[in-house]
Amino acid sequence: MYIDLLIKIKNAQDVKKDAIKVPYSKKDERILEILKESNYIKDFEKKGKGAKRVLEAELNYENGEGAISGVKFFSKPSRRIYIGYKEIKPVRRGYGLFVISTPKGILTGKEAKKLKVGGEALFKIW
């Protein structure tokens, strides 16, 4: 689940680890792609076959500090939060990233606004 993925990344950066491994899921893979494009992680790769597939993410550090300084979750399995594209606002005056699950896939806030699609608000990261 993406919540576990992000918390593992944040905790690993706090103790200066180089990489983390999480069980494979398509949702986690897409979220790692978005984090890589936004330079929150260096790289990631899919390893293993069948039920033993894992995602290994290499963490990114800026001046000795982790690239991720904060995460806020909106939707949880017990409570889903949906928003329209007009409600999407910049995170930390453009220095953060808003991630939303739409009918067109998991997108950043900027991409969702450009495509004019809303969906389930997942999290924001800065």
Secondary structure, DSSP 8 states (H G I E B T S, - for coil): -HHHHHHHHHHHHHTT-SEEEEE--HHHHHHHHHHHHTTSEEEEEEESSGGG-EEEEEE-EETTEES---EEE--BTTB--EE-GGG---SGGGTSEEEEEETTEEEEHHHHHHHT--EEEEEEE-
